[in-house]
Amino acid sequence: MADGLHNLIIESRNRTVVSGVCDVGGFDDKSICMYTSMGRLIVHGTQLHILKMSVETGDVIFEGTVNSLEYSDKQSSKNDSFLKKLFR
């Protein structure tokens, strides 16, 4: 993954390709939380499901209707362990 490079491609609001993903915080059929090189990205929608996730390239591809995107500069949560998040 190239440092600092982040792209988001939405095809017909139904198929989305995201690059520059460092971690996926969680997902279900209504939202996907990703930590990118440009900050936290939360995708809200319906019938969302991840088709491909590559740790090596930092790419995530998912399908489902995208209703909104929410960016945040908060990166600190990315460093929390899974167990720490679970027991908050």
Secondary structure as UniProt FT lines:
FT   TURN            3..4
FT   STRAND          7..11
FT   TURN            12..14
FT   STRAND          15..19
FT   STRAND          21..27
FT   STRAND          31..36
FT   TURN            37..38
FT   STRAND          39..54
FT   TURN            55..58
FT   STRAND          59..72
FT   HELIX           76..79
FT   HELIX           82..86
//
